[in-house]
Amino acid sequence: MPATIDDVRTFIGQLPDAAAVAQVQEAAAQRLRAIDKAAFARIQSGCRARITPALRSKLLRGKTGTVQERNRTDTRAGFLLDEESTRQLRADPRNSHYCVPENVRRFRLPGSGVPLSCLELTDS
């Protein structure tokens, strides 16, 4: 029978020192990375996606485009907005953060990329 969460909490509560707790913390972090990797395996370069409401930047929520390369840790990906989303971002009066030149049809979001957890694949 697998351990319950109460069993795990009891086990952690009985650990002798901070070093032992840190080892449990590292094991949990590794497991979370594995879960995330499996959950976002389908989000690859070239896929069409939509930025979800989970993203902090309200300006980018709902924007669509193409997933670019992933970062080294496989937690974020570059994102190239499609033409309509580029136009919307350029015209948004709240936008003081992204400088989208008039001659750019598809705008690549600057920075370290969009968290994979904030992308959902689209059919189109």
C-alpha positions as CSV (number, residue, x, y, z in Angstrom):
1,M,0.0,0.0,0.0
2,P,1.5,3.4,-1.0
3,A,2.3,6.0,1.6
4,T,-0.3,8.7,2.3
5,I,0.5,12.4,2.5
6,D,0.0,12.1,6.3
7,D,2.7,9.4,6.3
8,V,5.0,11.6,4.4
9,R,4.4,14.6,6.7
10,T,5.0,12.4,9.7
11,F,8.3,11.1,8.2
12,I,9.4,14.7,7.4
13,G,8.5,15.8,10.9
14,Q,10.8,13.1,12.4
15,L,13.9,14.1,10.3
16,P,16.8,14.9,12.6
17,D,18.1,18.1,11.0
18,A,17.9,20.7,8.2
19,A,20.2,18.8,6.0
20,A,17.9,15.8,6.0
21,V,14.9,18.1,5.3
22,A,16.8,19.7,2.4
23,Q,17.4,16.2,0.9
24,V,13.6,15.6,0.9
25,Q,13.1,19.1,-0.6
26,E,15.5,18.3,-3.4
27,A,13.8,15.0,-4.1
28,A,10.4,16.8,-4.3
29,A,11.9,19.4,-6.7
30,Q,13.2,16.7,-8.9
31,R,9.8,15.0,-9.0
32,L,8.1,18.2,-9.8
33,R,10.5,18.8,-12.7
34,A,9.7,15.3,-14.1
35,I,6.0,15.9,-13.8
36,D,6.2,19.3,-15.6
37,K,8.4,17.8,-18.3
38,A,5.8,15.1,-19.0
39,A,2.9,17.5,-18.8
40,F,4.4,19.9,-21.3
41,A,6.1,17.4,-23.6
42,R,3.7,18.2,-26.5
43,I,4.6,21.9,-26.5
44,Q,7.4,21.9,-29.0
45,S,9.0,24.4,-31.4
46,G,6.7,25.1,-34.3
47,C,3.5,24.4,-32.5
48,R,0.7,26.9,-32.5
49,A,-0.4,28.1,-29.0
50,R,-2.4,30.6,-27.0
51,I,-1.1,32.4,-23.9
52,T,-3.4,31.5,-21.0
53,P,-4.8,33.7,-18.3
54,A,-2.2,32.3,-15.9
55,L,0.5,34.6,-17.4
56,R,1.2,37.7,-15.2
57,S,1.2,40.1,-18.1
58,K,-2.5,41.0,-18.9
59,L,-1.4,42.4,-22.2
60,L,-0.3,39.0,-23.5
61,R,-3.2,36.9,-22.2
62,G,-5.1,35.3,-25.0
63,K,-2.5,36.2,-27.7
64,T,-1.7,33.5,-30.2
65,G,1.4,32.6,-32.1
66,T,4.1,30.0,-32.6
67,V,6.2,28.3,-30.0
68,Q,9.9,28.9,-30.6
69,E,12.9,27.2,-29.0
70,R,12.8,26.0,-25.3
71,N,15.3,27.2,-22.8
72,R,17.9,25.0,-21.2
73,T,15.7,24.0,-18.3
74,D,12.7,23.2,-20.5
75,T,10.5,25.5,-18.5
76,R,10.0,28.4,-20.9
77,A,9.9,28.9,-24.7
78,G,10.3,31.8,-27.0
79,F,7.1,33.0,-28.6
80,L,6.4,34.6,-32.0
81,L,3.0,36.3,-32.1
82,D,0.9,35.8,-35.2
83,E,-0.2,38.8,-37.3
84,E,-3.5,39.5,-35.5
85,S,-1.9,39.3,-32.0
86,T,0.9,41.5,-33.1
87,R,-1.6,44.1,-34.4
88,Q,-3.6,43.9,-31.1
89,L,-0.5,44.3,-29.0
90,R,0.7,47.3,-31.1
91,A,-2.7,49.0,-30.9
92,D,-3.3,48.3,-27.2
93,P,-3.4,51.7,-25.4
94,R,-2.2,50.0,-22.1
95,N,1.0,48.8,-23.8
96,S,4.0,50.8,-22.6
97,H,6.2,47.7,-22.2
98,Y,6.5,46.2,-25.7
99,C,7.7,48.4,-28.6
100,V,6.2,46.8,-31.7
101,P,7.4,48.6,-34.9
102,E,4.8,49.4,-37.5
103,N,6.6,47.4,-40.2
104,V,6.7,44.2,-38.1
105,R,4.0,41.7,-39.0
106,R,4.9,39.0,-36.4
107,F,6.4,40.1,-33.1
108,R,8.8,37.9,-31.1
109,L,8.3,38.5,-27.4
110,P,11.5,39.6,-25.9
111,G,13.1,38.2,-22.8
112,S,13.5,34.7,-21.5
113,G,10.3,33.3,-23.0
114,V,6.8,32.3,-21.9
115,P,6.5,29.7,-19.1
116,L,5.3,26.4,-20.7
117,S,2.6,26.3,-18.0
118,C,1.1,29.4,-19.5
119,L,0.7,28.0,-23.0
120,E,-2.1,25.9,-24.5
121,L,-1.8,24.3,-27.9
122,T,-4.3,25.4,-30.5
123,D,-5.5,23.5,-33.6
124,S,-5.0,26.4,-36.0
